[in-house]
Amino acid sequence: MSVSIPEAPRPTDEQVAIAEGQLGCRIPSSYREFVRRHDGVTPQDNTFQVPGNQSGVRKFVPLLEAAALREQIEGFPPHGIPVAEDECGNYVWLDPETTAVFFWDHEVDEPSAPISDDFDQFIANLQPFDPTSVRLAPGQVRKVWVDPDFKPEFD
C-alpha cells in the first residue's frame, strides 16, 4: 500500500531555476517531477527504514526554502538538498551528484546514512504508519509526563 501525498500548487520554471541557483546545483529529474506535484506538502502518516530504526516524513521541504534551510542547520551536508523533515528534527536529503537519498540525524556526528538509491525509490519505500505495530516491552516506559494543555478535556 502506498502513502497518500496531497497535490500542491506547481512551482513555475522560473522558481525552479531560482532554487537551483540558490542551491548551486541542478535538481535531479525525479525530485523535480515530485516537486511539480507535491512541493512542501504534509503526507499521510508514514514510516521508512533507516539503519537500525525507522522514521517518517512529517513534511516535505518547499523547494524555495531548501537552500536557506541547509544554511541554517548546523552540520548539515553542504552540498545536500534537504527534501523532507521527520518529527524529531532530522532530515532526508538528496545528493544532486549521485541522486542517492540519505537520512541526516541531528544527534549523531557520523556521516549521513544512505536510505535509497534515488528519490523515486525513497517515495516508493514510504509505508503508511500502523500504530498497532508499536510494541513496548514491559517496564520499557517508566515515567510519562503529559502537558495538561495538550488535551484539557481529559481533566
C-alpha positions in Angstrom: 0.0 0.0 0.0 1.4 3.4 -0.9 1.3 6.6 1.2 -1.1 9.3 0.2 0.7 12.5 -0.7 -1.5 15.6 -1.5 -1.1 17.7 -4.5 0.2 21.3 -4.2 0.5 24.3 -6.4 3.1 23.8 -9.1 6.3 25.9 -8.8 7.0 27.7 -12.0 10.0 27.0 -14.2 11.4 30.4 -13.0 11.0 29.3 -9.4 12.8 26.0 -10.1 15.6 28.0 -11.7 15.8 30.3 -8.7 16.0 27.3 -6.4 18.8 25.7 -8.5 20.7 29.0 -8.4 20.3 29.2 -4.6 21.3 25.5 -4.2 24.2 25.8 -6.6 23.2 22.7 -8.5 20.8 21.1 -11.0 17.9 19.4 -9.3 17.7 15.7 -10.2 14.8 15.0 -12.6 12.9 12.6 -10.2 12.9 15.2 -7.5 12.0 17.9 -9.9 8.9 15.9 -11.0 7.9 15.3 -7.4 8.1 18.9 -6.5 6.0 19.9 -9.5 3.1 18.0 -7.9 3.8 17.9 -4.1 6.0 20.9 -3.1 6.0 21.4 0.6 3.1 19.1 1.4 2.4 17.1 4.5 1.8 13.4 3.6 -0.3 10.8 5.3 1.4 9.4 8.5 4.2 7.1 7.2 7.4 5.3 8.0 10.6 4.5 6.2 13.6 2.4 7.3 16.8 3.9 8.5 19.8 1.8 9.7 18.7 0.2 12.9 15.4 2.1 13.2 12.6 3.8 11.3 11.4 7.3 10.9 8.7 9.1 8.9 8.2 12.2 6.8 6.4 14.9 8.7 6.6 17.4 5.9 8.3 17.8 2.6 10.6 20.9 2.4 9.3 23.5 0.0 11.8 23.8 -2.9 12.4 27.6 -2.5 13.2 27.1 1.2 15.7 24.3 0.8 18.9 26.4 0.3 18.1 28.7 3.4 17.3 25.6 5.5 20.5 23.9 4.5 22.5 27.0 5.7 20.6 27.2 9.0 21.2 23.6 10.1 24.5 23.2 11.8 26.4 20.2 10.5 24.1 19.6 7.5 25.9 18.3 4.4 26.9 21.5 2.5 26.0 20.0 -0.9 22.8 18.2 0.1 19.3 19.2 -0.8 17.0 18.9 2.2 13.8 17.3 0.9 11.9 16.2 4.0 11.7 16.6 7.7 10.8 14.0 10.3 9.0 14.5 13.6 12.3 14.8 15.6 14.2 17.5 13.7 16.1 15.0 11.4 16.1 15.4 7.6 16.0 13.4 4.5 18.4 14.9 1.9 19.2 14.3 -1.7 22.7 14.2 -3.2 22.4 16.1 -6.5 25.5 14.4 -7.9 24.6 10.7 -7.3 20.8 11.2 -6.8 21.1 9.0 -3.7 18.9 9.8 -0.7 20.2 10.0 2.9 18.9 10.3 6.4 20.6 13.1 8.5 20.2 12.6 12.2 20.9 15.7 14.2 22.0 13.8 17.2 24.7 11.8 15.5 28.2 13.0 14.5 28.6 10.3 11.9 28.1 10.6 8.2 24.5 10.5 6.9 23.1 7.1 6.4 22.1 6.1 2.8 18.4 5.1 2.6 17.8 4.7 -1.1 19.5 4.9 -4.5 17.2 7.7 -5.8 14.3 9.9 -4.9 11.7 7.7 -6.7 12.8 4.7 -4.7 12.6 6.7 -1.5 9.0 7.7 -2.2 8.1 4.1 -3.2 9.6 2.9 0.2 7.3 5.1 2.3 4.8 2.9 4.1 1.6 4.0 5.9 2.2 4.2 9.7 0.5 1.4 11.6 0.1 2.4 15.2 -0.5 -1.2 16.2 3.0 -2.1 15.0 4.5 -0.2 18.0 5.3 -2.7 20.8 6.8 -1.7 24.1 8.4 -4.2 26.4 7.1 -4.5 30.0 9.0 -1.8 32.0 10.3 0.0 28.9 8.3 3.1 29.8 9.0 4.1 33.4 7.6 7.6 33.6 5.4 9.8 31.4 4.6 13.5 31.6 1.8 15.0 29.5 1.4 18.7 29.2 -2.0 19.4 30.8 -2.8 21.9 28.0 -2.4 19.1 25.4 -6.0 17.7 25.9 -7.7 19.8 28.6 -10.9 17.7 28.2 -9.0 14.8 29.9 -9.0 16.7 33.2 
